[in-house]
Amino acid sequence: MSDDTSRYKDLPTFLVPDASGRAVPVLPPAPRGGERLKGYHRRRDRERLDQLAYVYLKDASGFHRIADLNGAILPDALDQTIEIAIPERQR
C-alpha cells in the first residue's frame, strides 16, 4: 500500500467495513515525534509546507515532518501560522 520511502511502510494494514459492508484497507496513524528542531522560518505570503520542506529538507514530500514538529495533524492547520518550526534534515 506504500512505497519503501513512506513513513507508513512498516505499519500493518487493517480491513474495516464501510457503510455498505465492503472491506476497505486502512492504516493506523503514522508514528510521530523524534523530530529535532533546526530553527524557525518566518512564513511569507502564500508559502506552502511542501515548498518549505523542499528548501529545508530537500524533499517536498517531507511536509508532514514540518506539520508533526508544529503539532499539526493536518498540514492545513498551519495555514495561518507565521513562524514555522523546521526540523533538522536527516535523510
Secondary structure, 3 states (H helix, E strand, C coil): CCCCCCCCCCCCCEEEECCCCCEEEECCCCCCCCCCEEEEEECCCCCCHHHHHHHHHCCHHHHHHHHHHCCCCCHHHHCCCCEEEEECCCC
